[in-house]
Amino acid sequence: MHPNLKKKVMNMSIDKKGAVEGIFDINEVCDTLVAHCEMKGYTMDEKDRGQNSDPPNRELLTYYDGYRYISDYYKLWIQYKIQMSGRDVEVVVDGKKKIMTQGKAELVVSTYLQEDPYGKRDASKLAKFFINLYEWVHGETTFSQNILIAAGDAGELVKVFKQACGAKVY
């Protein structure tokens, strides 16, 4: 369960994971993931960061949390953990020497859907039925569509993570 939520939320997807071994820039990977989430409309916040940068070894463990409103009745939360470890290596990128990290990187993404974040809806089952019927008839996003949105966002984030770490993604 998402720690910041006091209302009922539903875990939308089993944790999606991505792991990569190779050469990458730790800070660039983190910035790329945050930028991608913000481009999708999420308001992101770094919750915790533990970093050990004693050359030549580097380690990072960080947690990010974000949300976006899909409509007045749905709020989508995304939460991810990045764990990276490796050692410094000198690499030539575009003709310039750059210090990067050679090692392992892992991302774990969870998504949550919060119904009625503003407390506007009647909670009875009959009211939910009519609201869902109304949303379906008028083309608004329904609960099941939001499940697909959440799963897609989590999958995209794993793909962006792998690309930022230099892995080939098809």
N, C-alpha and C positions, 0 to 999 in steps of 0.2 A: 504494500500500500504506500502511496506517495506520502512522505512525512509532512508536507506543508498543507495538506488538505484536511479540512474539518468536515466537509460534506462527503457524501458517498461518491466514490470514483470506481471506475471499472478498468482493470488492467486489460489493455487492448491487444497486446501481443506478448508472446513468450519473449524473453530477452533475446534480441537479435545480436549476434556477435560477429566480429571481424577481427582477424589476426593476420599480421604481416611480419615478415622478416626481411630486412634490407637496410638501405641507407636513406635516412630522412632527417628533416629539420623539425625537432620537437615543437618549437614555438609556432612554426609555420603551419603544422598540422592542426594544432589547437585553434589558431586564428581562422583557418579555412573552414573548420567545422562550425564555429560560431557564426561566421559570415554566411554560410549556407543556411543555417537555421534562421537567421535574421532575414535572409532573402525570402524564405518561405513564410515569413510573418510572425515568427516566434519572438518573444521578449526573453532574452537569455540572461542567465546569471551564473557566475562561477561560484559554487558552494564551498568547495574545499580544494586546496592544492598543496601537495607535498612534493618537493623537488629537492634532489640531491645533485648538485652540479660540480662535484669535485673532479676536475680533469684527471685522468682521461675517461672516468666513468660517469654516466648520467642516468638518473632515474626520475620518473615523473608519475604521480598518481593524482588525477584531478577529477572532480565531479562537476557536471554542469546540469542546470535545471532551466526549463523554459516552458512557456505556454503561449497559446494563441486562441483567440475566440473564433470559432467557426460560424457561430450565429449567436443570437441572444440566449439560446437554450443549450449550447454546447461549448465547452472549453476543452481544448486538447493540450495535454501536458506531455513534454518529452524530457527524458532524463537520461544522461549517459555518463559513463565512466571511461576514462582513458588511462591506460597503464603502459608506460614505455620504459625500456631499459636498454642500455648498450654502452658503447664506448665512443669517444671522439675519433673521427677520421677526417683527414683533409682531402677535399674533393675539388676538382676543377669544374665549375659550372659557368658556362658562357665565357670562358677564357679567364675567369677569376677564381682564385682559391677561396674556398669556403669551408668552415668547420661544420660538419654534420655529425649525426649519430648513426652508428651502425649497430643494429640490434633488433629487438622485438618490440612490436607495438600491438596493443589489443584494445578493442572498443566494445563496450556492452551498452546497448540501447534499450530502454523501456519506454512504452507510451501508455498514457492513461487518458480516459475520457471522463470528464465531469459533466453530468447532466445538470442543467438549470443552475449555472453558477451565480445568478442574481436572485434566485429564490422566487421566480415569477410563476412557476407552474404549480397547478394542483397535483398532489402526489397520488391520487387514486388511480387504480388501473383503468377505469372507464375513461377518465380524463386523458391518460396517456394514450389510449387507443385513438381517441378523437384528435388529439394533437398530432400523432403520427400519421393519421389519415389526412389531416389538413396539410401537413408538410409534403406528403407524397403527391397529393392532387395539385398543389401550388408549386411544385418543383423545388422546394427547399431541401436542404440536406437532411436525410433521415438518420436514425441511429445506426442502421446497418451501413449506410454510405460513409459515416464517420469512422467506422471500424476499418474500412478500406483505406480511407485517407491516412489514418494513424499507422497502419501497416506499411503503406507506401512511403510515408515520411521516414519511418525507421529504416526501411530497406535502402532508400536513397542515401541516408546518412552513412550507412555502412559502406556503400559504393564510393561516396565522396572521400571517406576516410582512407579506403584502399588506394584511391587515385592520389590523394595527398601524400601517401607514404611511398608512392612510386610503383605500386603494383599495377599490372595490366588487368583492366576490368572490361569484360565483354558485355 
